[in-house]
């Protein structure tokens, strides 16, 4: 069976609040780690979110 093109990833907040988003990314076109600037409701501001594996 072929490997899936999209994988689920977890975006962890760099503010240290423990808040995270779960999203999908195309592993064939984006081989590097994903970073996004999104809203953290615990910190109540926009912060950087970095990719990590879903456990």
C-alpha positions as protocol buffer text, in pm:
chain_id: "A"
residue {
  index: 1
  type: UNK
  ca { x: 0 y: 0 z: 0 }
}
residue {
  index: 2
  type: UNK
  ca { x: 123 y: 350 z: -85 }
}
residue {
  index: 3
  type: UNK
  ca { x: 233 y: 603 z: 176 }
}
residue {
  index: 4
  type: UNK
  ca { x: -21 y: 877 z: 248 }
}
residue {
  index: 5
  type: UNK
  ca { x: 58 y: 1220 z: 104 }
}
residue {
  index: 6
  type: UNK
  ca { x: -90 y: 1412 z: 396 }
}
residue {
  index: 7
  type: UNK
  ca { x: 4 y: 1351 z: 757 }
}
residue {
  index: 8
  type: UNK
  ca { x: -143 y: 1485 z: 1080 }
}
residue {
  index: 9
  type: UNK
  ca { x: 88 y: 1708 z: 1282 }
}
residue {
  index: 10
  type: UNK
  ca { x: 66 y: 1891 z: 1612 }
}
residue {
  index: 11
  type: UNK
  ca { x: 153 y: 2262 z: 1636 }
}
residue {
  index: 12
  type: UNK
  ca { x: 280 y: 2340 z: 1989 }
}
residue {
  index: 13
  type: UNK
  ca { x: 281 y: 2692 z: 2130 }
}
residue {
  index: 14
  type: UNK
  ca { x: 623 y: 2845 z: 2195 }
}
residue {
  index: 15
  type: UNK
  ca { x: 472 y: 3054 z: 2477 }
}
residue {
  index: 16
  type: UNK
  ca { x: 491 y: 2748 z: 2704 }
}
residue {
  index: 17
  type: UNK
  ca { x: 120 y: 2735 z: 2782 }
}
residue {
  index: 18
  type: UNK
  ca { x: 70 y: 2377 z: 2664 }
}
residue {
  index: 19
  type: UNK
  ca { x: -189 y: 2481 z: 2404 }
}
residue {
  index: 20
  type: UNK
  ca { x: -168 y: 2313 z: 2060 }
}
residue {
  index: 21
  type: UNK
  ca { x: -343 y: 2289 z: 1726 }
}
residue {
  index: 22
  type: UNK
  ca { x: -378 y: 1970 z: 1517 }
}
residue {
  index: 23
  type: UNK
  ca { x: -354 y: 2013 z: 1141 }
}
residue {
  index: 24
  type: UNK
  ca { x: -252 y: 1829 z: 824 }
}
residue {
  index: 25
  type: UNK
  ca { x: 39 y: 1892 z: 591 }
}
residue {
  index: 26
  type: UNK
  ca { x: 155 y: 1749 z: 260 }
}
residue {
  index: 27
  type: UNK
  ca { x: 475 y: 1563 z: 348 }
}
residue {
  index: 28
  type: UNK
  ca { x: 590 y: 1545 z: -15 }
}
residue {
  index: 29
  type: UNK
  ca { x: 590 y: 1920 z: -80 }
}
residue {
  index: 30
  type: UNK
  ca { x: 677 y: 2041 z: 274 }
}
residue {
  index: 31
  type: UNK
  ca { x: 960 y: 1822 z: 399 }
}
residue {
  index: 32
  type: UNK
  ca { x: 1088 y: 2074 z: 658 }
}
residue {
  index: 33
  type: UNK
  ca { x: 926 y: 2147 z: 997 }
}
residue {
  index: 34
  type: UNK
  ca { x: 625 y: 2377 z: 983 }
}
residue {
  index: 35
  type: UNK
  ca { x: 601 y: 2699 z: 1186 }
}
residue {
  index: 36
  type: UNK
  ca { x: 297 y: 2924 z: 1195 }
}
residue {
  index: 37
  type: UNK
  ca { x: 200 y: 3236 z: 1384 }
}
residue {
  index: 38
  type: UNK
  ca { x: -142 y: 3169 z: 1537 }
}
residue {
  index: 39
  type: UNK
  ca { x: -356 y: 3277 z: 1831 }
}
residue {
  index: 40
  type: UNK
  ca { x: -292 y: 3120 z: 2172 }
}
residue {
  index: 41
  type: UNK
  ca { x: -607 y: 3166 z: 2387 }
}
residue {
  index: 42
  type: UNK
  ca { x: -422 y: 3080 z: 2709 }
}
residue {
  index: 43
  type: UNK
  ca { x: -159 y: 3351 z: 2652 }
}
residue {
  index: 44
  type: UNK
  ca { x: -427 y: 3569 z: 2485 }
}
residue {
  index: 45
  type: UNK
  ca { x: -201 y: 3678 z: 2199 }
}
residue {
  index: 46
  type: UNK
  ca { x: -54 y: 3559 z: 1869 }
}
residue {
  index: 47
  type: UNK
  ca { x: 261 y: 3348 z: 1909 }
}
residue {
  index: 48
  type: UNK
  ca { x: 477 y: 3111 z: 1701 }
}
residue {
  index: 49
  type: UNK
  ca { x: 361 y: 2750 z: 1684 }
}
residue {
  index: 50
  type: UNK
  ca { x: 615 y: 2480 z: 1592 }
}
residue {
  index: 51
  type: UNK
  ca { x: 552 y: 2134 z: 1453 }
}
residue {
  index: 52
  type: UNK
  ca { x: 586 y: 1821 z: 1662 }
}
residue {
  index: 53
  type: UNK
  ca { x: 467 y: 1461 z: 1628 }
}
residue {
  index: 54
  type: UNK
  ca { x: 129 y: 1344 z: 1754 }
}
residue {
  index: 55
  type: UNK
  ca { x: 179 y: 1085 z: 2027 }
}
